């Protein structure tokens, strides 16, 4: 059993959020991604992702089993009203198109609603940075720092 003190410490160390590329690398056995996640967990960071992210990272056969196992170890955040409202604000503030950037906006909105400090693992260099910058303007949202992979 984990003591209350350790639970509080774990919550206070922030969140590592994976987008589709971060999750995909981990599912495919990338050692760098595995190490990032391990270090985050050892330092008390929660590893989280949007409930949409596994849909982008679908796998078959053994890889599908590995994906399900990994998802059981992470905090899969639902796409609820708070997330969709934040995503709409991010799209408005960034000037990006919802049709093209909807999933990215939902991922950044999910990250912006996580416990700070927040690190977002992504390979995206076009939409995600603009959405993270827009997230800084949301009242009460933490800065979402990008970790490029």
LOVOLUM-134376 format. One record per atom (N, C-alpha, C, O): residue number from 0; atom name; x, y, z. Coordinates in steps of 0.2 Angstrom, whole numbers. Layout:
N
+------+-------+-------+-------+-------+
| donu | marba |    px |    py |    pz |
+------+-------+-------+-------+-------+
|  NUM |    CA |     X |     Y |     Z |
...
+------+-------+-------+-------+-------+
***
This chain:
149
+------+-------+-------+-------+-------+
| donu | marba |    px |    py |    pz |
+------+-------+-------+-------+-------+
|    0 |     N |     4 |    -6 |     0 |
|    0 |    CA |     0 |     0 |     0 |
|    0 |     C |     4 |     6 |     0 |
|    0 |     O |     9 |     7 |     4 |
|    1 |     N |     2 |    11 |    -4 |
|    1 |    CA |     6 |    17 |    -5 |
|    1 |     C |     4 |    22 |     1 |
|    1 |     O |    -2 |    23 |     2 |
|    2 |     N |     9 |    25 |     4 |
|    2 |    CA |     7 |    30 |     9 |
|    2 |     C |     4 |    36 |     6 |
|    2 |     O |     5 |    38 |     1 |
|    3 |     N |     0 |    40 |    10 |
|    3 |    CA |    -3 |    46 |     8 |
|    3 |     C |     2 |    51 |     6 |
|    3 |     O |     1 |    55 |     1 |
|    4 |     N |     7 |    51 |    10 |
|    4 |    CA |    13 |    56 |     8 |
|    4 |     C |    16 |    55 |     1 |
|    4 |     O |    17 |    60 |    -2 |
|    5 |     N |    17 |    49 |     0 |
|    5 |    CA |    19 |    47 |    -7 |
|    5 |     C |    14 |    49 |   -13 |
|    5 |     O |    16 |    51 |   -18 |
|    6 |     N |     8 |    47 |   -11 |
|    6 |    CA |     2 |    49 |   -16 |
|    6 |     C |     2 |    57 |   -17 |
|    6 |     O |     2 |    59 |   -23 |
|    7 |     N |     3 |    61 |   -12 |
|    7 |    CA |     3 |    68 |   -13 |
|    7 |     C |     9 |    70 |   -17 |
|    7 |     O |     9 |    74 |   -21 |
|    8 |     N |    15 |    67 |   -15 |
|    8 |    CA |    21 |    69 |   -19 |
|    8 |     C |    20 |    67 |   -26 |
|    8 |     O |    22 |    71 |   -30 |
|    9 |     N |    17 |    61 |   -28 |
|    9 |    CA |    17 |    59 |   -35 |
|    9 |     C |    12 |    64 |   -38 |
|    9 |     O |    13 |    66 |   -44 |
|   10 |     N |     7 |    66 |   -35 |
|   10 |    CA |     2 |    71 |   -38 |
|   10 |     C |     6 |    78 |   -39 |
|   10 |     O |     4 |    82 |   -44 |
|   11 |     N |    10 |    80 |   -35 |
|   11 |    CA |    13 |    86 |   -35 |
|   11 |     C |    19 |    87 |   -40 |
|   11 |     O |    22 |    92 |   -41 |
|   12 |     N |    21 |    81 |   -44 |
|   12 |    CA |    26 |    81 |   -48 |
|   12 |     C |    24 |    82 |   -55 |
|   12 |     O |    29 |    82 |   -60 |
|   13 |     N |    18 |    83 |   -57 |
|   13 |    CA |    16 |    85 |   -63 |
|   13 |     C |    14 |    79 |   -68 |
|   13 |     O |    13 |    74 |   -65 |
|   14 |     N |    14 |    81 |   -74 |
|   14 |    CA |    11 |    76 |   -79 |
|   14 |     C |    15 |    76 |   -85 |
|   14 |     O |    17 |    81 |   -88 |
|   15 |     N |    16 |    70 |   -88 |
|   15 |    CA |    19 |    69 |   -95 |
|   15 |     C |    13 |    66 |   -99 |
|   15 |     O |    10 |    61 |   -98 |
|   16 |     N |    12 |    70 |  -104 |
|   16 |    CA |     6 |    69 |  -108 |
|   16 |     C |     9 |    66 |  -115 |
|   16 |     O |    13 |    69 |  -118 |
|   17 |     N |     6 |    60 |  -117 |
|   17 |    CA |     8 |    58 |  -124 |
|   17 |     C |     3 |    59 |  -129 |
|   17 |     O |    -3 |    58 |  -128 |
|   18 |     N |     6 |    61 |  -135 |
|   18 |    CA |     2 |    62 |  -141 |
|   18 |     C |     2 |    55 |  -145 |
|   18 |     O |     5 |    51 |  -142 |
|   19 |     N |     0 |    55 |  -150 |
|   19 |    CA |     0 |    48 |  -154 |
|   19 |     C |     7 |    46 |  -156 |
|   19 |     O |     8 |    40 |  -155 |
|   20 |     N |    11 |    51 |  -157 |
|   20 |    CA |    18 |    48 |  -159 |
|   20 |     C |    22 |    46 |  -153 |
|   20 |     O |    25 |    41 |  -153 |
|   21 |     N |    21 |    49 |  -147 |
|   21 |    CA |    24 |    47 |  -141 |
|   21 |     C |    21 |    40 |  -139 |
|   21 |     O |    25 |    35 |  -137 |
|   22 |     N |    15 |    39 |  -139 |
|   22 |    CA |    12 |    32 |  -138 |
|   22 |     C |    14 |    27 |  -143 |
|   22 |     O |    16 |    21 |  -141 |
|   23 |     N |    14 |    29 |  -149 |
|   23 |    CA |    16 |    24 |  -154 |
|   23 |     C |    23 |    22 |  -153 |
|   23 |     O |    25 |    16 |  -154 |
|   24 |     N |    28 |    27 |  -152 |
|   24 |    CA |    35 |    25 |  -151 |
|   24 |     C |    35 |    20 |  -145 |
|   24 |     O |    39 |    15 |  -145 |
|   25 |     N |    32 |    21 |  -140 |
|   25 |    CA |    32 |    17 |  -134 |
|   25 |     C |    29 |    10 |  -135 |
|   25 |     O |    32 |     5 |  -133 |
|   26 |     N |    23 |     9 |  -139 |
|   26 |    CA |    20 |     3 |  -141 |
|   26 |     C |    25 |    -1 |  -145 |
|   26 |     O |    26 |    -7 |  -145 |
|   27 |     N |    29 |     3 |  -149 |
|   27 |    CA |    33 |    -1 |  -154 |
|   27 |     C |    40 |    -2 |  -151 |
|   27 |     O |    45 |    -5 |  -154 |
|   28 |     N |    41 |    -1 |  -144 |
|   28 |    CA |    47 |    -3 |  -141 |
|   28 |     C |    53 |     2 |  -141 |
|   28 |     O |    59 |     0 |  -140 |
|   29 |     N |    52 |     8 |  -143 |
|   29 |    CA |    57 |    13 |  -143 |
|   29 |     C |    60 |    14 |  -136 |
|   29 |     O |    57 |    16 |  -132 |
|   30 |     N |    67 |    13 |  -136 |
|   30 |    CA |    70 |    13 |  -130 |
|   30 |     C |    70 |    20 |  -127 |
|   30 |     O |    70 |    21 |  -121 |
|   31 |     N |    71 |    25 |  -131 |
|   31 |    CA |    71 |    32 |  -129 |
|   31 |     C |    64 |    34 |  -126 |
|   31 |     O |    64 |    37 |  -120 |
|   32 |     N |    59 |    32 |  -129 |
|   32 |    CA |    52 |    34 |  -126 |
|   32 |     C |    51 |    30 |  -119 |
|   32 |     O |    48 |    33 |  -115 |
|   33 |     N |    53 |    24 |  -119 |
|   33 |    CA |    52 |    20 |  -113 |
|   33 |     C |    56 |    23 |  -108 |
|   33 |     O |    54 |    23 |  -102 |
|   34 |     N |    62 |    25 |  -109 |
|   34 |    CA |    66 |    28 |  -104 |
|   34 |     C |    63 |    35 |  -101 |
|   34 |     O |    63 |    36 |   -95 |
|   35 |     N |    60 |    39 |  -106 |
|   35 |    CA |    57 |    45 |  -104 |
|   35 |     C |    51 |    44 |   -99 |
|   35 |     O |    50 |    47 |   -94 |
|   36 |     N |    47 |    39 |  -101 |
|   36 |    CA |    41 |    37 |   -97 |
|   36 |     C |    44 |    34 |   -90 |
|   36 |     O |    41 |    36 |   -85 |
|   37 |     N |    49 |    30 |   -90 |
|   37 |    CA |    51 |    27 |   -84 |
|   37 |     C |    54 |    33 |   -79 |
|   37 |     O |    52 |    33 |   -73 |
|   38 |     N |    58 |    37 |   -82 |
|   38 |    CA |    60 |    43 |   -78 |
|   38 |     C |    55 |    47 |   -75 |
|   38 |     O |    55 |    49 |   -69 |
|   39 |     N |    50 |    49 |   -79 |
|   39 |    CA |    44 |    53 |   -77 |
|   39 |     C |    40 |    49 |   -71 |
|   39 |     O |    39 |    52 |   -66 |
|   40 |     N |    39 |    43 |   -72 |
|   40 |    CA |    36 |    39 |   -67 |
|   40 |     C |    40 |    39 |   -60 |
|   40 |     O |    37 |    39 |   -55 |
|   41 |     N |    46 |    38 |   -61 |
|   41 |    CA |    50 |    37 |   -55 |
|   41 |     C |    51 |    44 |   -52 |
|   41 |     O |    52 |    44 |   -45 |
|   42 |     N |    50 |    49 |   -55 |
|   42 |    CA |    50 |    56 |   -52 |
|   42 |     C |    43 |    58 |   -50 |
|   42 |     O |    43 |    64 |   -47 |
|   43 |     N |    38 |    54 |   -50 |
|   43 |    CA |    32 |    55 |   -48 |
|   43 |     C |    27 |    59 |   -53 |
|   43 |     O |    21 |    61 |   -51 |
|   44 |     N |    29 |    59 |   -59 |
|   44 |    CA |    25 |    62 |   -64 |
|   44 |     C |    20 |    57 |   -66 |
|   44 |     O |    21 |    51 |   -67 |
|   45 |     N |    13 |    59 |   -67 |
|   45 |    CA |     8 |    55 |   -70 |
|   45 |     C |     9 |    54 |   -77 |
|   45 |     O |    11 |    59 |   -80 |
|   46 |     N |     8 |    49 |   -81 |
|   46 |    CA |     8 |    48 |   -88 |
|   46 |     C |     1 |    48 |   -90 |
|   46 |     O |    -3 |    43 |   -88 |
|   47 |     N |    -1 |    53 |   -94 |
|   47 |    CA |    -8 |    53 |   -96 |
|   47 |     C |    -8 |    54 |  -104 |
|   47 |     O |    -3 |    56 |  -107 |
|   48 |     N |   -14 |    53 |  -106 |
|   48 |    CA |   -16 |    54 |  -114 |
|   48 |     C |   -23 |    55 |  -114 |
|   48 |     O |   -27 |    53 |  -110 |
|   49 |     N |   -25 |    58 |  -120 |
|   49 |    CA |   -32 |    59 |  -122 |
|   49 |     C |   -35 |    52 |  -124 |
|   49 |     O |   -31 |    48 |  -126 |
|   50 |     N |   -41 |    51 |  -122 |
|   50 |    CA |   -45 |    45 |  -124 |
|   50 |     C |   -45 |    44 |  -132 |
|   50 |     O |   -46 |    39 |  -134 |
|   51 |     N |   -44 |    49 |  -136 |
|   51 |    CA |   -43 |    49 |  -143 |
|   51 |     C |   -37 |    46 |  -145 |
|   51 |     O |   -36 |    43 |  -151 |
|   52 |     N |   -31 |    47 |  -141 |
|   52 |    CA |   -25 |    45 |  -144 |
|   52 |     C |   -24 |    38 |  -146 |
|   52 |     O |   -21 |    36 |  -151 |
|   53 |     N |   -27 |    33 |  -142 |
|   53 |    CA |   -26 |    26 |  -144 |
|   53 |     C |   -30 |    25 |  -150 |
|   53 |     O |   -28 |    20 |  -154 |
|   54 |     N |   -35 |    29 |  -152 |
|   54 |    CA |   -38 |    28 |  -159 |
|   54 |     C |   -33 |    29 |  -164 |
|   54 |     O |   -34 |    27 |  -170 |
|   55 |     N |   -29 |    34 |  -163 |
|   55 |    CA |   -24 |    36 |  -168 |
|   55 |     C |   -18 |    30 |  -169 |
|   55 |     O |   -14 |    30 |  -174 |
|   56 |     N |   -17 |    26 |  -164 |
|   56 |    CA |   -12 |    22 |  -163 |
|   56 |     C |   -14 |    15 |  -163 |
|   56 |     O |   -11 |    10 |  -160 |
|   57 |     N |   -19 |    13 |  -167 |
|   57 |    CA |   -22 |     6 |  -167 |
|   57 |     C |   -17 |     1 |  -169 |
|   57 |     O |   -13 |     3 |  -174 |
|   58 |     N |   -17 |    -4 |  -167 |
|   58 |    CA |   -12 |   -10 |  -168 |
|   58 |     C |   -16 |   -16 |  -169 |
|   58 |     O |   -22 |   -17 |  -167 |
|   59 |     N |   -13 |   -21 |  -172 |
|   59 |    CA |   -16 |   -28 |  -172 |
|   59 |     C |   -11 |   -33 |  -169 |
|   59 |     O |    -6 |   -32 |  -168 |
|   60 |     N |   -14 |   -39 |  -168 |
|   60 |    CA |   -11 |   -45 |  -165 |
|   60 |     C |    -7 |   -43 |  -159 |
|   60 |     O |   -10 |   -40 |  -154 |
|   61 |     N |    -1 |   -45 |  -158 |
|   61 |    CA |     3 |   -44 |  -152 |
|   61 |     C |     4 |   -37 |  -150 |
|   61 |     O |     4 |   -35 |  -144 |
|   62 |     N |     5 |   -33 |  -155 |
|   62 |    CA |     5 |   -25 |  -154 |
|   62 |     C |    -1 |   -23 |  -151 |
|   62 |     O |    -1 |   -18 |  -147 |
|   63 |     N |    -7 |   -25 |  -153 |
|   63 |    CA |   -13 |   -23 |  -150 |
|   63 |     C |   -13 |   -25 |  -142 |
|   63 |     O |   -16 |   -21 |  -138 |
|   64 |     N |   -11 |   -31 |  -141 |
|   64 |    CA |   -11 |   -33 |  -134 |
|   64 |     C |    -6 |   -29 |  -130 |
|   64 |     O |    -7 |   -27 |  -124 |
|   65 |     N |     0 |   -27 |  -133 |
|   65 |    CA |     5 |   -23 |  -129 |
|   65 |     C |     1 |   -16 |  -128 |
|   65 |     O |     2 |   -13 |  -123 |
|   66 |     N |    -2 |   -13 |  -133 |
|   66 |    CA |    -5 |    -7 |  -132 |
|   66 |     C |   -10 |    -7 |  -127 |
|   66 |     O |   -10 |    -2 |  -122 |
|   67 |     N |   -14 |   -12 |  -126 |
|   67 |    CA |   -19 |   -12 |  -121 |
|   67 |     C |   -16 |   -13 |  -114 |
|   67 |     O |   -18 |   -10 |  -109 |
|   68 |     N |   -10 |   -17 |  -114 |
|   68 |    CA |    -7 |   -17 |  -107 |
|   68 |     C |    -4 |   -10 |  -105 |
|   68 |     O |    -5 |    -8 |   -99 |
|   69 |     N |    -1 |    -7 |  -110 |
|   69 |    CA |     2 |     0 |  -108 |
|   69 |     C |    -4 |     5 |  -106 |
|   69 |     O |    -3 |     9 |  -102 |
|   70 |     N |    -9 |     5 |  -110 |
|   70 |    CA |   -15 |     9 |  -108 |
|   70 |     C |   -17 |     8 |  -101 |
|   70 |     O |   -20 |    13 |   -98 |
|   71 |     N |   -17 |     2 |   -99 |
|   71 |    CA |   -19 |     0 |   -92 |
|   71 |     C |   -15 |     3 |   -87 |
|   71 |     O |   -16 |     4 |   -81 |
|   72 |     N |    -9 |     5 |   -89 |
|   72 |    CA |    -4 |     8 |   -84 |
|   72 |     C |    -4 |    16 |   -84 |
|   72 |     O |     0 |    19 |   -80 |
|   73 |     N |    -7 |    19 |   -89 |
|   73 |    CA |    -8 |    26 |   -90 |
|   73 |     C |   -14 |    29 |   -88 |
|   73 |     O |   -19 |    25 |   -87 |
|   74 |     N |   -14 |    36 |   -87 |
|   74 |    CA |   -21 |    39 |   -85 |
|   74 |     C |   -24 |    41 |   -92 |
|   74 |     O |   -22 |    46 |   -95 |
|   75 |     N |   -29 |    38 |   -94 |
|   75 |    CA |   -32 |    39 |  -100 |
|   75 |     C |   -38 |    44 |   -99 |
|   75 |     O |   -43 |    42 |   -95 |
|   76 |     N |   -37 |    50 |  -101 |
|   76 |    CA |   -42 |    56 |   -99 |
|   76 |     C |   -48 |    56 |  -104 |
|   76 |     O |   -47 |    56 |  -110 |
|   77 |     N |   -54 |    56 |  -101 |
|   77 |    CA |   -60 |    56 |  -106 |
|   77 |     C |   -60 |    63 |  -109 |
|   77 |     O |   -57 |    68 |  -107 |
|   78 |     N |   -63 |    63 |  -115 |
|   78 |    CA |   -65 |    69 |  -119 |
|   78 |     C |   -72 |    71 |  -116 |
|   78 |     O |   -77 |    69 |  -119 |
|   79 |     N |   -72 |    76 |  -111 |
|   79 |    CA |   -78 |    78 |  -108 |
|   79 |     C |   -79 |    85 |  -110 |
|   79 |     O |   -75 |    88 |  -114 |
|   80 |     N |   -84 |    88 |  -107 |
|   80 |    CA |   -86 |    95 |  -109 |
|   80 |     C |   -80 |   100 |  -108 |
|   80 |     O |   -79 |   105 |  -112 |
|   81 |     N |   -77 |    99 |  -102 |
|   81 |    CA |   -71 |   104 |  -101 |
|   81 |     C |   -66 |   104 |  -106 |
|   81 |     O |   -63 |   109 |  -108 |
|   82 |     N |   -64 |    98 |  -108 |
|   82 |    CA |   -59 |    97 |  -114 |
|   82 |     C |   -62 |   100 |  -120 |
|   82 |     O |   -58 |   103 |  -123 |
|   83 |     N |   -68 |    98 |  -122 |
|   83 |    CA |   -70 |   101 |  -129 |
|   83 |     C |   -71 |   109 |  -128 |
|   83 |     O |   -69 |   112 |  -133 |
|   84 |     N |   -73 |   111 |  -123 |
|   84 |    CA |   -73 |   119 |  -122 |
|   84 |     C |   -66 |   122 |  -122 |
|   84 |     O |   -65 |   127 |  -126 |
|   85 |     N |   -61 |   119 |  -119 |
|   85 |    CA |   -54 |   121 |  -119 |
|   85 |     C |   -52 |   121 |  -126 |
|   85 |     O |   -48 |   125 |  -129 |
|   86 |     N |   -53 |   115 |  -130 |
|   86 |    CA |   -51 |   114 |  -137 |
|   86 |     C |   -54 |   120 |  -141 |
|   86 |     O |   -50 |   122 |  -146 |
|   87 |     N |   -60 |   121 |  -140 |
|   87 |    CA |   -63 |   127 |  -145 |
|   87 |     C |   -60 |   133 |  -143 |
|   87 |     O |   -58 |   137 |  -148 |
|   88 |     N |   -58 |   135 |  -137 |
|   88 |    CA |   -55 |   141 |  -135 |
|   88 |     C |   -48 |   141 |  -138 |
|   88 |     O |   -45 |   146 |  -141 |
|   89 |     N |   -44 |   135 |  -138 |
|   89 |    CA |   -38 |   135 |  -141 |
|   89 |     C |   -38 |   136 |  -149 |
|   89 |     O |   -33 |   140 |  -151 |
|   90 |     N |   -43 |   133 |  -152 |
|   90 |    CA |   -43 |   134 |  -159 |
|   90 |     C |   -45 |   141 |  -161 |
|   90 |     O |   -42 |   144 |  -165 |
|   91 |     N |   -49 |   144 |  -157 |
|   91 |    CA |   -51 |   152 |  -158 |
|   91 |     C |   -45 |   156 |  -157 |
|   91 |     O |   -43 |   160 |  -161 |
|   92 |     N |   -41 |   155 |  -151 |
|   92 |    CA |   -35 |   159 |  -150 |
|   92 |     C |   -29 |   158 |  -154 |
|   92 |     O |   -26 |   163 |  -156 |
|   93 |     N |   -29 |   152 |  -157 |
|   93 |    CA |   -23 |   151 |  -161 |
|   93 |     C |   -25 |   152 |  -169 |
|   93 |     O |   -20 |   153 |  -173 |
|   94 |     N |   -31 |   153 |  -170 |
|   94 |    CA |   -33 |   154 |  -177 |
|   94 |     C |   -32 |   148 |  -182 |
|   94 |     O |   -33 |   149 |  -188 |
|   95 |     N |   -32 |   142 |  -179 |
|   95 |    CA |   -31 |   136 |  -183 |
|   95 |     C |   -38 |   133 |  -184 |
|   95 |     O |   -43 |   135 |  -181 |
|   96 |     N |   -38 |   129 |  -190 |
|   96 |    CA |   -44 |   127 |  -192 |
|   96 |     C |   -46 |   120 |  -188 |
|   96 |     O |   -42 |   116 |  -187 |
|   97 |     N |   -52 |   120 |  -186 |
|   97 |    CA |   -55 |   114 |  -182 |
|   97 |     C |   -55 |   108 |  -186 |
|   97 |     O |   -54 |   103 |  -183 |
|   98 |     N |   -57 |   109 |  -192 |
|   98 |    CA |   -57 |   103 |  -197 |
|   98 |     C |   -50 |    99 |  -197 |
|   98 |     O |   -50 |    93 |  -197 |
|   99 |     N |   -45 |   103 |  -198 |
|   99 |    CA |   -38 |   101 |  -199 |
|   99 |     C |   -35 |    99 |  -192 |
|   99 |     O |   -31 |    94 |  -192 |
|  100 |     N |   -36 |   103 |  -187 |
|  100 |    CA |   -33 |   102 |  -181 |
|  100 |     C |   -37 |   100 |  -175 |
|  100 |     O |   -34 |   101 |  -169 |
|  101 |     N |   -42 |    97 |  -176 |
|  101 |    CA |   -47 |    95 |  -170 |
|  101 |     C |   -43 |    91 |  -165 |
|  101 |     O |   -43 |    92 |  -159 |
|  102 |     N |   -40 |    85 |  -167 |
|  102 |    CA |   -37 |    80 |  -163 |
|  102 |     C |   -31 |    84 |  -159 |
|  102 |     O |   -31 |    83 |  -153 |
|  103 |     N |   -27 |    88 |  -163 |
|  103 |    CA |   -22 |    91 |  -159 |
|  103 |     C |   -24 |    96 |  -154 |
|  103 |     O |   -22 |    96 |  -148 |
|  104 |     N |   -30 |    99 |  -155 |
|  104 |    CA |   -33 |   104 |  -150 |
|  104 |     C |   -35 |   100 |  -144 |
|  104 |     O |   -35 |   102 |  -139 |
|  105 |     N |   -38 |    94 |  -145 |
|  105 |    CA |   -41 |    90 |  -140 |
|  105 |     C |   -35 |    88 |  -136 |
|  105 |     O |   -36 |    87 |  -129 |
|  106 |     N |   -30 |    86 |  -139 |
|  106 |    CA |   -24 |    83 |  -135 |
|  106 |     C |   -21 |    89 |  -131 |
|  106 |     O |   -19 |    88 |  -125 |
|  107 |     N |   -20 |    95 |  -134 |
|  107 |    CA |   -17 |   100 |  -130 |
|  107 |     C |   -22 |   103 |  -124 |
|  107 |     O |   -20 |   104 |  -119 |
|  108 |     N |   -28 |   103 |  -126 |
|  108 |    CA |   -33 |   104 |  -121 |
|  108 |     C |   -33 |    99 |  -115 |
|  108 |     O |   -33 |   101 |  -109 |
|  109 |     N |   -32 |    93 |  -117 |
|  109 |    CA |   -31 |    88 |  -111 |
|  109 |     C |   -25 |    89 |  -107 |
|  109 |     O |   -25 |    89 |  -101 |
|  110 |     N |   -20 |    91 |  -110 |
|  110 |    CA |   -13 |    93 |  -107 |
|  110 |     C |   -14 |    99 |  -103 |
|  110 |     O |   -12 |    99 |   -97 |
|  111 |     N |   -18 |   104 |  -105 |
|  111 |    CA |   -19 |   110 |  -102 |
|  111 |     C |   -23 |   109 |   -95 |
|  111 |     O |   -23 |   113 |   -91 |
|  112 |     N |   -27 |   104 |   -95 |
|  112 |    CA |   -31 |   103 |   -89 |
|  112 |     C |   -28 |    98 |   -84 |
|  112 |     O |   -31 |    96 |   -79 |
|  113 |     N |   -22 |    96 |   -86 |
|  113 |    CA |   -18 |    91 |   -81 |
|  113 |     C |   -14 |    95 |   -76 |
|  113 |     O |   -14 |   101 |   -76 |
|  114 |     N |   -12 |    91 |   -71 |
|  114 |    CA |    -8 |    94 |   -65 |
|  114 |     C |    -1 |    96 |   -68 |
|  114 |     O |     2 |    92 |   -71 |
|  115 |     N |     0 |   102 |   -66 |
|  115 |    CA |     7 |   105 |   -68 |
|  115 |     C |    12 |   103 |   -64 |
|  115 |     O |    11 |   100 |   -58 |
|  116 |     N |    19 |   103 |   -66 |
|  116 |    CA |    20 |   106 |   -73 |
|  116 |     C |    19 |   100 |   -78 |
|  116 |     O |    19 |    94 |   -77 |
|  117 |     N |    17 |   102 |   -84 |
|  117 |    CA |    15 |    98 |   -89 |
|  117 |     C |    20 |    98 |   -95 |
|  117 |     O |    22 |   103 |   -98 |
|  118 |     N |    22 |    92 |   -97 |
|  118 |    CA |    26 |    90 |  -103 |
|  118 |     C |    22 |    87 |  -108 |
|  118 |     O |    19 |    82 |  -106 |
|  119 |     N |    22 |    89 |  -114 |
|  119 |    CA |    18 |    85 |  -119 |
|  119 |     C |    23 |    83 |  -124 |
|  119 |     O |    27 |    86 |  -128 |
|  120 |     N |    23 |    76 |  -125 |
|  120 |    CA |    28 |    72 |  -130 |
|  120 |     C |    24 |    72 |  -137 |
|  120 |     O |    19 |    69 |  -137 |
|  121 |     N |    28 |    75 |  -142 |
|  121 |    CA |    25 |    75 |  -148 |
|  121 |     C |    30 |    76 |  -154 |
|  121 |     O |    36 |    78 |  -152 |
|  122 |     N |    28 |    74 |  -160 |
|  122 |    CA |    33 |    75 |  -165 |
|  122 |     C |    30 |    81 |  -170 |
|  122 |     O |    34 |    83 |  -174 |
|  123 |     N |    25 |    84 |  -168 |
|  123 |    CA |    21 |    89 |  -172 |
|  123 |     C |    25 |    95 |  -171 |
|  123 |     O |    26 |    98 |  -165 |
|  124 |     N |    27 |    99 |  -176 |
|  124 |    CA |    30 |   105 |  -176 |
|  124 |     C |    27 |   111 |  -179 |
|  124 |     O |    29 |   116 |  -179 |
|  125 |     N |    20 |   109 |  -181 |
|  125 |    CA |    16 |   115 |  -184 |
|  125 |     C |    10 |   117 |  -179 |
|  125 |     O |    10 |   123 |  -177 |
|  126 |     N |     6 |   112 |  -178 |
|  126 |    CA |     0 |   114 |  -174 |
|  126 |     C |     0 |   114 |  -167 |
|  126 |     O |    -2 |   119 |  -163 |
|  127 |     N |     4 |   109 |  -164 |
|  127 |    CA |     4 |   108 |  -157 |
|  127 |     C |     8 |   114 |  -154 |
|  127 |     O |     5 |   117 |  -149 |
|  128 |     N |    13 |   117 |  -157 |
|  128 |    CA |    16 |   123 |  -153 |
|  128 |     C |    12 |   129 |  -153 |
|  128 |     O |    11 |   133 |  -148 |
|  129 |     N |     8 |   130 |  -158 |
|  129 |    CA |     3 |   136 |  -159 |
|  129 |     C |    -2 |   135 |  -153 |
|  129 |     O |    -4 |   139 |  -150 |
|  130 |     N |    -5 |   129 |  -153 |
|  130 |    CA |   -10 |   127 |  -148 |
|  130 |     C |    -7 |   128 |  -141 |
|  130 |     O |   -11 |   130 |  -136 |
|  131 |     N |    -1 |   125 |  -140 |
|  131 |    CA |     2 |   126 |  -133 |
|  131 |     C |     3 |   133 |  -131 |
|  131 |     O |     1 |   135 |  -125 |
|  132 |     N |     5 |   138 |  -136 |
|  132 |    CA |     5 |   145 |  -135 |
|  132 |     C |    -2 |   148 |  -133 |
|  132 |     O |    -2 |   152 |  -128 |
|  133 |     N |    -7 |   145 |  -137 |
|  133 |    CA |   -14 |   148 |  -135 |
|  133 |     C |   -16 |   146 |  -128 |
|  133 |     O |   -20 |   149 |  -125 |
|  134 |     N |   -14 |   140 |  -126 |
|  134 |    CA |   -16 |   137 |  -120 |
|  134 |     C |   -13 |   141 |  -114 |
|  134 |     O |   -16 |   142 |  -109 |
|  135 |     N |    -8 |   145 |  -115 |
|  135 |    CA |    -5 |   149 |  -110 |
|  135 |     C |   -10 |   155 |  -108 |
|  135 |     O |   -10 |   158 |  -103 |
|  136 |     N |   -14 |   156 |  -113 |
|  136 |    CA |   -19 |   162 |  -112 |
|  136 |     C |   -26 |   160 |  -109 |
|  136 |     O |   -29 |   164 |  -106 |
|  137 |     N |   -27 |   153 |  -108 |
|  137 |    CA |   -33 |   151 |  -104 |
|  137 |     C |   -32 |   152 |   -97 |
|  137 |     O |   -27 |   150 |   -94 |
|  138 |     N |   -37 |   155 |   -94 |
|  138 |    CA |   -37 |   156 |   -87 |
|  138 |     C |   -36 |   150 |   -83 |
|  138 |     O |   -39 |   145 |   -84 |
|  139 |     N |   -31 |   150 |   -78 |
|  139 |    CA |   -29 |   144 |   -74 |
|  139 |     C |   -26 |   138 |   -77 |
|  139 |     O |   -24 |   133 |   -74 |
|  140 |     N |   -24 |   139 |   -84 |
|  140 |    CA |   -21 |   133 |   -87 |
|  140 |     C |   -13 |   134 |   -86 |
|  140 |     O |   -10 |   139 |   -86 |
|  141 |     N |   -10 |   128 |   -85 |
|  141 |    CA |    -3 |   128 |   -84 |
|  141 |     C |     1 |   129 |   -91 |
|  141 |     O |    -2 |   128 |   -96 |
|  142 |     N |     7 |   131 |   -91 |
|  142 |    CA |    11 |   131 |   -97 |
|  142 |     C |    12 |   124 |   -99 |
|  142 |     O |    14 |   119 |   -95 |
|  143 |     N |    11 |   122 |  -105 |
|  143 |    CA |    12 |   115 |  -108 |
|  143 |     C |    18 |   116 |  -112 |
|  143 |     O |    19 |   119 |  -117 |
|  144 |     N |    23 |   112 |  -109 |
|  144 |    CA |    30 |   112 |  -112 |
|  144 |     C |    30 |   106 |  -117 |
|  144 |     O |    28 |   101 |  -115 |
|  145 |     N |    33 |   108 |  -123 |
|  145 |    CA |    34 |   102 |  -128 |
|  145 |     C |    40 |    99 |  -127 |
|  145 |     O |    46 |   102 |  -126 |
|  146 |     N |    40 |    92 |  -128 |
|  146 |    CA |    46 |    88 |  -128 |
|  146 |     C |    45 |    84 |  -135 |
|  146 |     O |    41 |    80 |  -136 |
|  147 |     N |    50 |    86 |  -140 |
|  147 |    CA |    50 |    84 |  -146 |
|  147 |     C |    53 |    77 |  -147 |
|  147 |     O |    58 |    76 |  -144 |
|  148 |     N |    50 |    73 |  -151 |
|  148 |    CA |    52 |    66 |  -152 |
|  148 |     C |    53 |    65 |  -159 |
|  148 |     O |    55 |    59 |  -162 |
+------+-------+-------+-------+-------+
***
